[in-house]
Amino acid sequence: MVMIAIWQNIPYNLFMYWNVYFSEKAAKQAKKLNERITSILALLVSDLQRNGAAPGKGWPHYGKLKGKKTDNWHCHLTKGRPTYVCCWEVVDKQKKIIEVNYVGTHENAPY
């Protein structure tokens, strides 16, 4: 009888996290955010690392951006005025790479 460790039955992809990078523009935008918004953004990045481009319906107004040729997504970080949003793109599904390309107010969002 051969004993197999329980982790050998779990798909390899379960242990692989997504790599989340910020574009230069988004990194500059993130530095200008206040502490509360920055902590919410950190939670989103954590969800993106674990779940990929689809962090879940727990994020307000989360969804895929329509009319884009690439795999672009967004969600709201806060409600009310001003509303802060985050936009990201799946750069490579096989290598599991996501690039955050906008963080800021809803009025200036690229959609």
Backbone bond lengths (Angstrom), bond angles and torsions (degrees), N, CA, C in turn:
res aa  C-N    CA-C-N  psi(-1)  N-CA   C-N-CA  omega(-1)  CA-C   N-CA-C  phi
1 M - - - 1.454 - - 1.533 108.98 -
2 V 1.318 116.34 129.13 1.462 122.28 -178.84 1.521 108.58 -100.15
3 M 1.319 115.49 128.07 1.467 120.66 177.91 1.528 108.66 -91.60
4 I 1.298 116.29 129.16 1.463 121.66 177.99 1.521 107.65 -113.78
5 A 1.310 115.15 130.48 1.465 119.39 177.78 1.524 109.33 -64.09
6 I 1.320 116.07 146.13 1.463 120.71 -176.65 1.525 112.06 -60.54
7 W 1.335 118.20 -32.97 1.462 119.92 -178.21 1.522 111.71 -70.11
8 Q 1.319 118.91 -17.44 1.458 120.97 179.19 1.522 111.99 -73.47
9 N 1.330 117.40 -19.09 1.460 121.06 179.11 1.525 112.73 -88.46
10 I 1.324 117.03 -9.49 1.457 121.76 -179.29 1.524 108.56 -89.84
11 P 1.345 117.90 134.77 1.463 119.55 -179.73 1.526 112.18 -56.62
12 Y 1.319 116.20 144.40 1.456 122.19 -177.70 1.523 111.76 -60.24
13 N 1.334 116.82 -35.81 1.465 120.69 -177.37 1.520 112.83 -62.22
14 L 1.320 117.36 -21.44 1.446 120.27 -179.73 1.527 111.72 -63.26
15 F 1.329 116.71 -30.28 1.455 121.01 -177.75 1.524 112.90 -91.00
16 M 1.312 117.56 -9.72 1.466 120.71 -176.79 1.527 109.99 -91.19
17 Y 1.302 115.73 123.62 1.450 121.23 176.58 1.520 109.99 -90.10
18 W 1.306 115.11 157.08 1.453 120.90 175.28 1.526 108.34 -81.51
19 N 1.325 116.30 146.24 1.463 122.38 174.98 1.520 107.86 -91.98
20 V 1.316 116.23 122.77 1.464 121.48 -178.74 1.523 108.32 -112.07
21 Y 1.322 115.40 120.88 1.461 122.04 179.34 1.516 109.30 -118.76
22 F 1.319 116.10 154.56 1.457 122.33 175.28 1.518 108.32 -106.53
23 S 1.337 116.47 136.56 1.455 119.46 171.76 1.528 107.10 -67.29
24 E 1.324 117.05 164.26 1.473 119.79 179.68 1.524 110.84 -58.52
25 K 1.323 115.60 -41.93 1.457 120.79 -179.53 1.536 110.57 -63.01
26 A 1.327 116.77 -46.27 1.465 120.72 -178.65 1.529 111.44 -67.28
27 A 1.331 117.25 -34.46 1.467 120.60 178.16 1.529 109.88 -64.52
28 K 1.328 117.43 -41.68 1.468 120.98 177.75 1.523 110.58 -65.45
29 Q 1.342 115.96 -40.13 1.458 120.01 179.03 1.529 111.09 -64.76
30 A 1.330 116.37 -40.56 1.465 120.93 -178.60 1.525 111.31 -65.46
31 K 1.317 117.91 -33.38 1.467 121.22 179.38 1.525 111.63 -66.51
32 K 1.323 117.42 -25.21 1.464 121.62 -178.05 1.529 113.16 -85.68
33 L 1.335 117.35 -8.78 1.461 120.46 -177.42 1.523 111.00 -74.77
34 N 1.332 115.75 153.44 1.463 118.58 177.10 1.532 109.76 -75.71
35 E 1.311 115.70 172.00 1.460 121.78 -172.36 1.534 112.77 -62.45
36 R 1.320 117.66 -39.03 1.465 121.48 -179.10 1.523 111.38 -65.33
37 I 1.333 116.71 -45.17 1.464 120.86 -179.82 1.529 109.83 -67.79
38 T 1.326 117.14 -37.51 1.461 121.28 178.52 1.522 111.01 -61.95
39 S 1.323 117.51 -39.99 1.468 119.58 179.22 1.525 111.49 -68.71
40 I 1.332 117.94 -35.36 1.465 121.26 176.02 1.527 109.69 -67.02
41 L 1.330 116.70 -40.66 1.464 121.11 177.32 1.533 110.59 -61.76
42 A 1.326 116.98 -39.27 1.465 120.51 178.32 1.530 110.94 -62.93
43 L 1.331 117.41 -37.42 1.465 120.72 176.25 1.528 110.95 -64.93
44 L 1.332 116.41 -41.52 1.466 120.09 178.23 1.523 110.56 -62.94
45 V 1.322 117.44 -45.35 1.468 120.93 179.68 1.523 110.08 -60.66
46 S 1.314 116.91 -39.16 1.462 120.88 176.69 1.522 111.22 -61.95
47 D 1.339 116.82 -42.79 1.464 120.56 176.67 1.520 111.57 -64.42
48 L 1.324 116.90 -40.20 1.462 120.55 178.78 1.523 110.54 -63.96
49 Q 1.321 117.55 -39.10 1.461 120.96 178.97 1.524 110.96 -64.04
50 R 1.307 117.53 -39.36 1.463 120.83 -178.35 1.512 113.42 -80.91
51 N 1.343 117.13 -40.96 1.465 120.74 -170.05 1.516 114.80 -109.64
52 G 1.311 118.23 -4.83 1.458 120.18 -177.62 1.512 111.40 82.45
53 A 1.316 116.47 -157.01 1.464 121.89 -174.43 1.515 112.90 -65.56
54 A 1.312 117.63 -18.09 1.454 121.74 -179.31 1.529 109.96 -108.54
55 P 1.350 117.53 83.85 1.464 119.53 -175.76 1.519 113.91 -71.83
56 G 1.319 117.35 -15.84 1.456 120.18 176.81 1.510 112.88 123.78
57 K 1.301 114.63 164.03 1.458 121.13 -176.22 1.523 112.95 -76.43
58 G 1.321 118.49 -0.11 1.456 121.63 178.70 1.521 113.13 -70.83
59 W 1.323 116.76 -14.26 1.467 120.52 179.71 1.519 109.22 -92.37
60 P 1.346 117.67 132.54 1.464 119.84 -177.65 1.528 112.55 -65.75
61 H 1.318 114.63 137.08 1.469 123.86 178.16 1.525 112.15 54.60
62 Y 1.319 116.09 33.09 1.464 121.27 178.34 1.520 108.92 -72.94
63 G 1.321 117.05 139.22 1.450 119.52 175.63 1.514 112.54 173.72
64 K 1.314 113.54 171.24 1.459 121.48 179.04 1.524 108.42 -81.06
65 L 1.318 115.90 139.54 1.468 120.06 178.27 1.521 108.49 -79.15
66 K 1.316 115.48 125.75 1.465 120.37 -179.02 1.519 109.94 -87.18
67 G 1.307 115.68 152.61 1.455 120.80 178.28 1.518 113.68 86.52
68 K 1.307 117.90 3.15 1.468 121.89 178.49 1.527 108.16 -103.64
69 K 1.324 116.50 142.52 1.464 120.46 179.06 1.524 111.59 -76.91
70 T 1.325 117.00 -26.27 1.462 120.61 -179.45 1.525 109.93 -96.13
71 D 1.312 115.87 176.29 1.459 123.22 -176.58 1.531 109.66 -86.88
72 N 1.340 116.92 82.42 1.471 122.93 -176.49 1.525 110.78 -106.21
73 W 1.344 115.51 140.39 1.456 122.86 -178.58 1.523 109.62 -133.21
74 H 1.323 116.80 165.61 1.461 120.69 175.12 1.521 110.06 -156.64
75 C 1.312 115.60 164.29 1.462 121.95 169.28 1.522 108.25 -157.39
76 H 1.311 115.03 162.04 1.454 120.48 176.96 1.521 108.63 -88.92
77 L 1.302 116.34 137.67 1.457 121.37 176.85 1.520 110.99 -88.65
78 T 1.326 116.61 -31.65 1.459 121.58 178.77 1.521 109.52 -138.12
79 K 1.312 114.76 163.43 1.462 121.32 174.21 1.518 107.44 -108.80
80 G 1.310 116.59 167.82 1.458 120.06 177.96 1.515 111.95 88.37
81 R 1.325 114.73 -159.22 1.463 119.82 -177.83 1.516 109.45 -122.40
82 P 1.291 119.44 127.75 1.459 126.12 -6.41 1.533 110.96 -77.69
83 T 1.317 115.70 149.77 1.452 122.00 176.40 1.517 107.93 -92.91
84 Y 1.326 116.65 127.62 1.462 121.34 178.13 1.517 109.38 -100.80
85 V 1.337 116.07 138.55 1.464 121.71 -179.34 1.519 109.95 -127.42
86 C 1.323 114.39 162.24 1.455 121.96 174.46 1.520 107.56 -131.64
87 C 1.319 116.50 133.21 1.457 122.21 177.66 1.519 108.68 -119.86
88 W 1.335 116.32 139.65 1.464 120.38 179.41 1.509 110.37 -143.32
89 E 1.326 114.39 163.74 1.462 122.27 -177.17 1.522 109.16 -133.30
90 V 1.333 116.02 138.77 1.459 120.42 173.57 1.521 106.52 -82.04
91 V 1.323 116.48 112.16 1.457 121.75 -177.37 1.529 110.61 -81.60
92 D 1.335 116.45 -43.99 1.464 120.99 -178.11 1.525 108.86 -148.43
93 K 1.345 116.58 113.80 1.465 120.56 -178.38 1.525 111.94 -70.62
94 Q 1.327 117.34 -38.24 1.458 119.90 -177.25 1.521 112.19 -69.79
95 K 1.334 116.81 -39.36 1.467 120.87 178.61 1.524 111.58 -88.04
96 K 1.333 116.36 -4.41 1.463 123.62 178.49 1.529 112.05 57.81
97 I 1.329 114.48 63.63 1.463 120.65 -179.52 1.528 109.56 -120.28
98 I 1.334 115.61 128.51 1.460 123.03 176.91 1.523 107.58 -122.09
99 E 1.341 116.01 137.67 1.457 120.30 176.15 1.522 109.32 -118.46
100 V 1.316 116.03 122.95 1.464 121.67 173.18 1.515 105.97 -79.90
101 N 1.354 116.43 121.91 1.455 118.59 -175.80 1.532 113.83 -113.82
102 Y 1.353 117.55 -5.00 1.468 119.49 175.59 1.527 109.95 -156.52
103 V 1.304 115.79 135.26 1.457 123.27 172.26 1.510 106.14 -141.08
104 G 1.304 116.80 119.53 1.463 118.74 -179.91 1.509 112.19 169.66
105 T 1.314 115.64 -160.16 1.461 120.66 -177.68 1.521 111.06 -73.69
106 H 1.312 114.22 155.01 1.452 121.60 -177.80 1.519 112.36 -62.70
107 E 1.328 116.55 -32.65 1.472 120.19 -177.02 1.524 112.90 -63.01
108 N 1.319 118.00 -32.27 1.472 121.54 -176.89 1.525 113.15 -100.89
109 A 1.319 118.16 8.01 1.460 121.50 -177.00 1.534 110.99 -63.99
110 P 1.320 117.57 145.57 1.476 120.70 -175.87 1.518 114.18 -83.62
111 Y 1.316 118.08 45.11 1.463 120.04 175.47 1.488 111.98 -139.14
